[in-house]
């Protein structure tokens, strides 16, 4: 039997499973919520410089507590919700095209080089 370590569990599974649990336990007033943030400045992100979208871990936690009761999935902060809304406007065929992915990757790598700091 093949088993996965916790870090190998696919994020889509976690989102789907969490939403299913939320529906199952809604009547018992149990809140099960999955956070799907964008950039948070932590050791894992090599301490990205903070800005309107990139939050420190403390800022993100403080703001995400305001969203606890809103449903099964949230980005955790207003800036990330707006970014998610904007990205959802891009048609899937364009977003997943090779040209768009290369453009995105090129700009993201450049962004990371300019905005990371190792502590």
Backbone as ProteinMPNN parsed JSONL, in Angstrom:
{"seq_chain_A": "XXXXXXXXXXXXXXXXXXXXXXXXXXXXXXXXXXXXXXXXXXXXXXXXXXXXXXXXXXXXXXXXXXXXXXXXXXXXXXXXXXXXXXXXXXXXXXXXXXXXXXXXXXXXXXXXXXXXXXX", "coords_chain_A": {"N_chain_A": [[0.837, -1.174, 0.0], [0.544, 2.209, -0.827], [1.575, 5.065, 0.831], [1.259, 8.502, 1.74], [3.29, 11.182, 2.897], [2.411, 13.867, 5.158], [3.118, 16.378, 3.952], [2.909, 15.807, 1.268], [0.292, 15.7, 0.522], [-2.198, 16.653, -1.677], [-3.096, 20.037, -2.349], [-5.642, 20.571, -3.502], [-7.148, 18.393, -2.699], [-7.222, 18.83, 0.079], [-8.7, 21.226, 0.192], [-11.181, 20.407, -0.952], [-11.902, 18.3, 0.78], [-12.074, 19.694, 3.23], [-14.204, 21.46, 2.685], [-16.255, 19.607, 2.366], [-16.361, 18.491, 4.949], [-17.137, 20.787, 6.336], [-19.75, 21.156, 5.367], [-20.918, 18.844, 6.361], [-20.78, 19.208, 9.151], [-22.013, 21.62, 9.633], [-24.614, 21.964, 10.758], [-24.103, 21.397, 13.389], [-22.835, 23.586, 14.24], [-20.066, 23.733, 13.927], [-17.134, 25.109, 12.75], [-15.332, 24.646, 9.895], [-12.687, 25.5, 8.068], [-10.784, 26.365, 5.226], [-7.806, 28.026, 4.523], [-6.595, 29.865, 1.829], [-4.159, 31.489, 1.104], [-2.289, 34.071, -0.622], [0.744, 35.629, -1.075], [2.706, 35.469, 1.838], [4.952, 36.737, 4.097], [7.396, 34.775, 5.171], [9.773, 32.384, 6.527], [9.638, 30.303, 4.686], [8.996, 31.632, 2.318], [11.243, 33.008, 1.963], [11.308, 35.398, 3.339], [9.832, 37.494, 1.921], [9.657, 40.884, 0.834], [7.408, 43.021, 2.461], [4.212, 44.331, 1.439], [1.279, 45.842, 0.019], [-0.024, 43.524, -0.821], [1.617, 41.359, -0.002], [1.879, 40.088, 3.11], [3.072, 40.247, 6.536], [3.551, 37.394, 8.66], [2.275, 37.77, 11.139], [0.553, 39.967, 10.58], [-1.067, 38.763, 8.659], [-2.305, 36.664, 10.123], [-3.731, 38.143, 12.077], [-5.551, 39.586, 10.415], [-6.837, 37.459, 9.115], [-8.363, 36.306, 11.104], [-10.645, 37.799, 11.132], [-12.188, 36.651, 9.209], [-13.156, 34.2, 9.928], [-15.809, 33.233, 10.229], [-16.968, 33.228, 7.694], [-17.217, 31.143, 5.829], [-16.453, 28.086, 3.995], [-14.035, 28.36, 2.555], [-11.464, 30.725, 2.281], [-9.34, 33.445, 1.35], [-8.165, 34.755, 3.382], [-7.438, 37.427, 3.785], [-8.307, 40.773, 2.816], [-6.855, 41.92, 0.633], [-5.817, 39.643, -0.634], [-8.169, 38.35, -1.337], [-9.181, 40.146, -3.239], [-7.149, 39.953, -5.181], [-7.474, 37.246, -5.89], [-10.03, 37.379, -7.001], [-9.521, 39.009, -9.225], [-7.681, 37.366, -10.652], [-9.386, 35.271, -11.266], [-10.818, 36.258, -13.353], [-9.335, 35.903, -15.611], [-9.408, 33.962, -18.468], [-9.361, 30.37, -18.389], [-8.093, 29.027, -20.545], [-6.305, 30.94, -21.418], [-4.847, 31.541, -19.098], [-3.543, 29.11, -18.502], [-2.007, 28.734, -20.746], [1.02, 28.107, -22.532], [2.569, 30.37, -23.215], [1.595, 32.384, -21.461], [2.216, 31.231, -18.998], [5.028, 31.125, -19.139], [5.565, 33.881, -19.235], [4.495, 34.677, -16.761], [6.092, 33.144, -14.995], [8.649, 34.17, -15.57], [8.386, 36.875, -14.736], [7.7, 36.444, -12.062], [9.949, 35.158, -10.993], [11.833, 37.211, -11.287], [10.627, 39.08, -9.582], [10.835, 37.725, -7.132], [13.638, 37.674, -6.827], [14.187, 40.379, -6.449], [12.713, 40.951, -4.162], [13.186, 39.277, -1.958], [14.654, 38.421, 1.143], [17.175, 37.014, 3.016], [17.192, 35.789, 6.243]], "CA_chain_A": [[0.0, 0.0, 0.0], [1.294, 3.45, -0.93], [1.088, 6.113, 1.731], [1.902, 9.79, 1.528], [3.557, 11.976, 4.083], [1.489, 15.006, 5.177], [3.481, 17.44, 3.02], [2.636, 15.383, -0.096], [-1.145, 15.718, 0.269], [-2.489, 17.68, -2.684], [-3.937, 21.129, -1.832], [-7.025, 20.458, -3.983], [-7.805, 17.424, -1.822], [-7.459, 19.476, 1.367], [-9.821, 22.16, -0.002], [-12.412, 19.65, -1.164], [-12.208, 17.576, 2.014], [-12.489, 20.68, 4.229], [-15.544, 21.931, 2.33], [-17.187, 18.513, 2.647], [-16.523, 18.434, 6.401], [-17.909, 21.967, 6.737], [-21.162, 20.871, 5.09], [-21.376, 17.783, 7.252], [-20.85, 19.66, 10.532], [-22.644, 22.946, 9.7], [-25.756, 21.929, 11.684], [-23.586, 21.322, 14.764], [-22.156, 24.867, 14.432], [-18.619, 23.563, 13.884], [-16.586, 25.809, 11.584], [-14.147, 24.054, 9.273], [-12.367, 26.461, 7.018], [-9.451, 26.253, 4.646], [-7.244, 29.296, 4.085], [-5.799, 29.757, 0.601], [-3.547, 32.803, 0.936], [-1.252, 34.296, -1.629], [2.067, 35.818, -0.471], [2.896, 35.808, 3.243], [6.395, 36.805, 4.328], [7.856, 33.811, 6.176], [11.019, 31.722, 6.127], [9.369, 29.508, 3.492], [9.021, 32.524, 1.157], [12.508, 33.743, 2.099], [10.984, 36.718, 3.881], [9.477, 38.476, 0.888], [9.376, 42.228, 1.324], [5.963, 43.201, 2.631], [3.557, 45.428, 0.725], [-0.181, 45.753, 0.139], [-0.453, 42.129, -1.015], [2.444, 40.463, 0.8], [1.711, 40.403, 4.527], [3.87, 39.486, 7.489], [2.745, 36.317, 9.23], [1.425, 38.344, 12.191], [-0.506, 40.745, 9.927], [-1.991, 37.834, 8.011], [-3.092, 35.975, 11.148], [-4.671, 39.113, 12.645], [-6.63, 39.867, 9.466], [-7.596, 36.245, 8.793], [-9.321, 36.032, 12.175], [-11.893, 38.49, 10.792], [-12.887, 35.873, 8.184], [-13.417, 32.853, 10.44], [-17.193, 32.772, 10.114], [-17.573, 33.495, 6.387], [-17.47, 29.995, 4.973], [-15.53, 26.975, 3.896], [-12.727, 28.71, 1.99], [-11.181, 32.144, 2.179], [-7.921, 33.78, 1.173], [-7.686, 35.183, 4.686], [-7.328, 38.881, 3.916], [-8.994, 41.478, 1.738], [-5.984, 42.069, -0.54], [-5.722, 38.352, -1.311], [-9.486, 38.1, -1.943], [-9.248, 40.97, -4.448], [-6.242, 39.327, -6.146], [-8.126, 36.023, -6.363], [-11.116, 37.796, -7.89], [-8.906, 39.467, -10.477], [-7.14, 36.212, -11.371], [-10.492, 34.437, -11.758], [-11.33, 36.863, -14.584], [-8.515, 35.452, -16.734], [-9.923, 32.663, -18.944], [-8.462, 29.244, -18.119], [-7.279, 28.709, -21.72], [-5.225, 31.922, -21.473], [-4.027, 31.416, -17.889], [-2.731, 27.899, -18.567], [-1.255, 28.641, -21.995], [2.467, 28.11, -22.352], [3.09, 31.739, -23.293], [1.25, 33.093, -20.227], [2.972, 30.628, -17.906], [6.419, 31.603, -19.256], [5.549, 35.29, -18.839], [4.269, 34.71, -15.327], [7.266, 32.601, -14.333], [9.744, 35.127, -15.742], [8.157, 38.026, -13.857], [7.695, 36.003, -10.676], [11.344, 34.925, -10.604], [12.437, 38.539, -11.133], [10.037, 39.647, -8.37], [11.444, 37.062, -5.98], [15.025, 38.115, -6.692], [14.185, 41.74, -5.923], [11.946, 41.126, -2.939], [13.45, 38.328, -0.884], [15.806, 38.666, 1.991], [17.46, 35.843, 3.848], [17.474, 36.179, 7.634]], "C_chain_A": [[0.882, 1.237, 0.0], [0.719, 4.461, 0.045], [1.893, 7.386, 1.483], [2.204, 10.438, 2.871], [2.662, 13.206, 4.028], [1.841, 16.101, 4.18], [3.236, 17.069, 1.563], [1.145, 15.382, -0.428], [-1.461, 16.9, -0.631], [-3.414, 18.749, -2.12], [-5.393, 21.043, -2.288], [-7.807, 19.465, -3.126], [-8.163, 18.076, -0.49], [-8.648, 20.435, 1.27], [-11.145, 21.421, -0.12], [-12.842, 18.933, 0.109], [-12.712, 18.534, 3.089], [-13.891, 21.196, 3.956], [-16.593, 20.857, 2.622], [-17.431, 18.383, 4.153], [-17.354, 19.602, 6.911], [-19.398, 21.722, 6.513], [-21.718, 19.837, 6.069], [-21.604, 18.282, 8.679], [-21.506, 21.029, 10.712], [-23.772, 22.982, 10.736], [-25.31, 21.885, 13.15], [-22.789, 22.578, 15.127], [-20.642, 24.736, 14.595], [-18.131, 24.238, 12.619], [-15.324, 25.093, 11.131], [-13.85, 24.912, 8.06], [-10.951, 26.22, 6.524], [-9.035, 27.645, 4.172], [-6.388, 29.049, 2.862], [-5.156, 31.111, 0.31], [-2.624, 32.864, -0.27], [0.043, 34.543, -0.872], [1.983, 36.226, 1.002], [4.393, 35.714, 3.498], [6.792, 35.908, 5.497], [9.196, 33.238, 5.716], [10.818, 30.921, 4.841], [9.409, 30.358, 2.22], [10.258, 33.412, 1.165], [12.266, 35.199, 2.471], [10.799, 37.762, 2.785], [9.265, 39.832, 1.527], [7.864, 42.405, 1.405], [5.476, 44.416, 1.852], [2.049, 45.238, 0.885], [-0.66, 44.305, 0.031], [0.326, 41.166, -0.128], [2.415, 40.92, 2.256], [2.764, 39.69, 5.359], [2.965, 38.392, 8.046], [1.797, 36.864, 10.297], [0.271, 39.147, 11.602], [-1.56, 39.815, 9.322], [-2.891, 37.143, 9.033], [-4.136, 36.919, 11.735], [-5.848, 39.357, 11.711], [-7.473, 38.629, 9.187], [-8.603, 35.889, 9.878], [-10.652, 36.734, 11.937], [-12.762, 37.672, 9.836], [-13.307, 34.487, 8.661], [-14.829, 32.367, 10.156], [-17.776, 32.886, 8.704], [-17.745, 32.295, 5.478], [-16.326, 29.017, 4.919], [-14.157, 27.302, 3.354], [-12.611, 30.218, 1.891], [-9.683, 32.339, 1.954], [-7.328, 34.321, 2.461], [-7.484, 36.667, 4.868], [-7.906, 39.539, 2.667], [-8.127, 41.588, 0.486], [-5.89, 40.766, -1.324], [-7.048, 37.976, -1.965], [-9.636, 38.89, -3.247], [-8.363, 40.377, -5.541], [-6.865, 38.06, -6.726], [-9.257, 36.346, -7.325], [-10.592, 38.244, -9.24], [-8.395, 38.287, -11.295], [-8.242, 35.317, -11.932], [-11.099, 34.991, -13.043], [-10.539, 36.437, -15.822], [-9.037, 34.091, -17.19], [-8.887, 31.55, -18.745], [-7.559, 28.944, -19.307], [-6.104, 29.693, -21.829], [-4.271, 31.74, -20.293], [-3.078, 30.225, -17.97], [-1.969, 27.738, -19.877], [0.242, 28.728, -21.696], [3.051, 29.512, -22.33], [2.81, 32.504, -21.998], [2.052, 32.544, -19.058], [4.438, 31.059, -17.943], [6.521, 33.048, -18.806], [5.414, 35.414, -17.324], [5.507, 34.242, -14.565], [8.443, 33.574, -14.41], [9.593, 36.305, -14.791], [8.184, 37.632, -12.388], [9.112, 35.765, -10.175], [12.053, 36.263, -10.393], [11.927, 39.21, -9.851], [10.684, 39.04, -7.126], [12.88, 37.515, -5.759], [15.108, 39.509, -6.085], [13.605, 41.85, -4.523], [12.178, 40.106, -1.842], [14.668, 38.77, -0.106], [15.976, 37.458, 2.889], [17.84, 36.334, 5.228], [18.336, 35.152, 8.281]], "O_chain_A": [[1.86, 1.305, 0.745], [-0.491, 4.683, 0.076], [3.053, 7.34, 1.072], [1.472, 10.264, 3.845], [2.191, 13.562, 2.948], [0.935, 16.706, 3.607], [3.342, 17.933, 0.693], [0.775, 15.088, -1.565], [-1.033, 18.023, -0.364], [-4.412, 18.421, -1.48], [-6.292, 21.408, -1.531], [-8.991, 19.671, -2.857], [-9.273, 17.9, 0.014], [-9.503, 20.459, 2.155], [-12.119, 21.777, 0.543], [-14.018, 18.958, 0.472], [-13.676, 18.223, 3.788], [-14.686, 21.354, 4.883], [-17.695, 21.17, 3.074], [-18.567, 18.189, 4.585], [-18.179, 19.437, 7.809], [-20.217, 22.046, 7.373], [-22.851, 19.953, 6.538], [-22.529, 17.823, 9.348], [-21.551, 21.545, 11.828], [-23.868, 23.936, 11.509], [-26.056, 22.29, 14.042], [-22.151, 22.636, 16.178], [-20.014, 25.521, 15.304], [-18.649, 23.977, 11.533], [-14.368, 24.953, 11.894], [-14.665, 25.029, 7.145], [-10.045, 25.912, 7.299], [-9.801, 28.348, 3.512], [-5.557, 28.142, 2.847], [-5.56, 31.803, -0.625], [-2.241, 31.846, -0.846], [0.416, 33.694, -0.063], [1.298, 37.181, 1.366], [5.024, 34.716, 3.15], [6.555, 36.238, 6.659], [9.685, 33.575, 4.639], [11.714, 30.861, 4.0], [9.807, 29.871, 1.162], [10.318, 34.428, 0.473], [12.936, 36.105, 1.976], [11.507, 38.768, 2.729], [8.749, 39.923, 2.641], [7.134, 41.982, 0.508], [6.207, 45.383, 1.636], [1.604, 44.542, 1.797], [-1.601, 43.909, 0.719], [-0.26, 40.245, 0.441], [2.875, 42.014, 2.581], [3.292, 38.656, 4.95], [1.744, 38.466, 7.911], [0.635, 36.462, 10.353], [-0.864, 39.029, 12.064], [-2.763, 40.04, 9.449], [-4.101, 37.048, 8.832], [-5.299, 36.543, 11.878], [-7.002, 39.341, 12.14], [-8.69, 38.731, 9.038], [-9.604, 35.231, 9.592], [-11.678, 36.317, 12.475], [-13.945, 37.968, 9.672], [-13.772, 33.679, 7.857], [-15.02, 31.186, 9.867], [-18.973, 32.66, 8.528], [-18.377, 32.422, 4.429], [-15.364, 29.102, 5.683], [-13.195, 26.595, 3.657], [-13.544, 30.901, 1.469], [-8.871, 31.492, 2.327], [-6.107, 34.342, 2.616], [-7.366, 37.133, 6.001], [-7.98, 38.927, 1.602], [-8.623, 41.369, -0.619], [-5.883, 40.786, -2.555], [-7.06, 37.354, -3.027], [-10.153, 38.372, -4.237], [-8.775, 40.303, -6.699], [-6.788, 37.832, -7.934], [-9.428, 35.674, -8.342], [-11.154, 37.898, -10.279], [-8.645, 38.212, -12.498], [-8.051, 34.673, -12.964], [-11.814, 34.279, -13.748], [-11.012, 36.591, -16.948], [-9.104, 33.16, -16.387], [-7.688, 31.769, -18.915], [-6.382, 28.636, -19.119], [-5.025, 29.314, -22.284], [-3.051, 31.778, -20.455], [-1.926, 30.325, -17.547], [-1.343, 26.701, -20.097], [0.659, 29.352, -20.72], [3.928, 29.811, -21.52], [3.691, 33.198, -21.49], [2.52, 33.31, -18.214], [5.029, 31.33, -16.897], [7.447, 33.413, -18.082], [6.145, 36.175, -16.689], [5.92, 34.88, -13.596], [9.15, 33.775, -13.423], [10.548, 36.694, -14.118], [8.644, 38.408, -11.551], [9.439, 36.134, -9.047], [12.794, 36.425, -9.423], [12.7, 39.832, -9.122], [11.036, 39.753, -6.187], [13.295, 37.718, -4.617], [16.006, 39.787, -5.29], [13.972, 42.755, -3.773], [11.421, 40.078, -0.872], [15.581, 39.405, -0.635], [15.007, 36.95, 3.453], [18.708, 37.194, 5.371], [18.689, 35.29, 9.452]]}, "name": "protein", "num_of_chains": 1, "seq": "XXXXXXXXXXXXXXXXXXXXXXXXXXXXXXXXXXXXXXXXXXXXXXXXXXXXXXXXXXXXXXXXXXXXXXXXXXXXXXXXXXXXXXXXXXXXXXXXXXXXXXXXXXXXXXXXXXXXXXX"}
